[in-house]
Amino acid sequence: MSKRIRKITFDTRKLGQAIRTAREQKQLTREQLSEKLEITPRHLADIENYGKHPSIEVLYRVAILFNISIDQYIFPNDESIKSSRHRAIEDSLKRLSERELIFVESVVDGVVSLKNAEK
């Protein structure tokens, strides 16, 4: 009985773009990041520019280093997965006081009200 192993593929171009954006926001050169990821600068350039598939190890290191949710790239149609932006906002909220959270909550409520009014 032959078992077929299904090749897992996903579009890594958006992931490469997210890695480049995160690298630039942290003001890291391609050489600096490739050293942290233990890959060559050319390999990193291929990931960022052409969507070359990174290894699981590189994906893991990127996720940890930049706090990027890889799920949104592997499962792009799953609405229950939090994006990197959601995770970054949650991390920022952890650093706020209760008083500051009240302000943020009122801003979010205002945005939701405007969104509902547009419908």
C-alpha positions as CSV (number, residue, x, y, z in Angstrom):
1,M,0.0,0.0,0.0
2,S,1.6,3.2,-1.1
3,K,1.2,6.3,1.0
4,R,1.5,9.7,-0.8
5,I,3.0,12.5,1.0
6,R,1.3,15.7,0.1
7,K,3.7,18.6,-0.5
8,I,2.7,21.6,1.7
9,T,2.9,24.8,-0.2
10,F,1.8,28.4,0.5
11,D,2.5,31.8,-1.0
12,T,5.5,33.1,0.7
13,R,5.7,36.4,-1.2
14,K,3.6,38.2,1.4
15,L,5.7,36.6,4.2
16,G,8.9,37.9,2.5
17,Q,7.4,41.4,2.3
18,A,6.5,41.2,6.0
19,I,10.0,40.1,6.9
20,R,11.5,43.0,4.9
21,T,9.1,45.5,6.5
22,A,9.9,44.2,10.0
23,R,13.6,44.3,9.3
24,E,13.4,47.9,8.0
25,Q,11.3,49.0,11.0
26,K,14.0,47.5,13.3
27,Q,16.6,49.4,11.2
28,L,18.5,46.2,10.5
29,T,20.5,45.6,7.4
30,R,20.0,42.5,5.4
31,E,23.5,41.4,6.5
32,Q,22.6,41.9,10.2
33,L,19.4,40.0,10.0
34,S,20.8,37.2,8.0
35,E,23.5,36.8,10.7
36,K,20.8,36.6,13.4
37,L,18.8,34.0,11.3
38,E,22.0,32.1,10.5
39,I,21.5,32.3,6.8
40,T,23.3,34.1,4.0
41,P,22.3,37.6,2.9
42,R,21.6,36.2,-0.6
43,H,19.1,33.6,0.9
44,L,17.4,36.4,2.9
45,A,17.2,38.6,-0.2
46,D,15.5,35.7,-2.1
47,I,13.0,35.2,0.7
48,E,12.2,38.9,0.9
49,N,12.2,39.7,-2.8
50,Y,11.1,36.5,-4.5
51,G,9.1,34.6,-1.9
52,K,11.6,31.7,-1.6
53,H,10.4,29.2,0.9
54,P,12.3,29.6,4.2
55,S,13.0,26.6,6.3
56,I,10.9,25.9,9.4
57,E,13.9,27.0,11.5
58,V,14.1,30.3,9.7
59,L,10.3,30.8,10.0
60,Y,10.6,30.2,13.8
61,R,13.5,32.6,14.2
62,V,11.7,35.3,12.3
63,A,8.5,34.8,14.3
64,I,10.3,35.1,17.6
65,L,12.6,38.0,16.6
66,F,9.9,40.2,15.1
67,N,6.8,38.8,16.9
68,I,5.2,38.0,13.6
69,S,2.3,35.7,13.3
70,I,3.2,33.1,10.7
71,D,-0.3,31.7,10.8
72,Q,-1.7,34.5,8.7
73,Y,0.6,33.5,5.8
74,I,0.2,29.7,6.1
75,F,-3.6,29.9,6.6
76,P,-4.6,33.1,4.8
77,N,-8.3,32.4,4.7
78,D,-8.7,31.6,8.4
79,E,-10.4,34.6,10.0
80,S,-9.8,33.3,13.5
81,I,-6.0,33.7,13.3
82,K,-4.6,36.9,14.7
83,S,-2.5,39.0,12.4
84,S,0.9,40.4,13.3
85,R,-0.8,43.8,13.7
86,H,-3.3,42.3,16.3
87,R,-0.4,40.8,18.2
88,A,1.6,44.0,18.2
89,I,-1.4,46.0,19.5
90,E,-2.0,43.4,22.2
91,D,1.7,43.7,23.2
92,S,1.4,47.5,23.4
93,L,-1.8,47.3,25.4
94,K,0.0,45.2,28.1
95,R,2.2,48.2,28.8
96,L,-0.6,50.6,29.4
97,S,-2.2,51.6,32.8
98,E,-5.9,51.2,33.5
99,R,-6.4,54.9,32.9
100,E,-4.7,54.7,29.5
101,L,-6.7,51.6,28.6
102,I,-9.9,53.5,29.2
103,F,-8.8,56.1,26.7
104,V,-7.9,53.4,24.1
105,E,-11.2,51.7,24.7
106,S,-13.1,54.9,24.0
107,V,-11.2,55.4,20.7
108,V,-11.9,51.8,19.6
109,D,-15.6,52.2,20.5
110,G,-15.6,55.4,18.4
111,V,-14.1,53.7,15.4
112,V,-16.6,50.8,15.7
113,S,-19.5,53.3,15.9
114,L,-18.3,55.1,12.8
115,K,-17.9,51.7,11.0
116,N,-21.4,50.7,12.0
117,A,-22.8,54.1,10.9
118,E,-21.3,53.6,7.4
119,K,-23.3,50.4,6.9
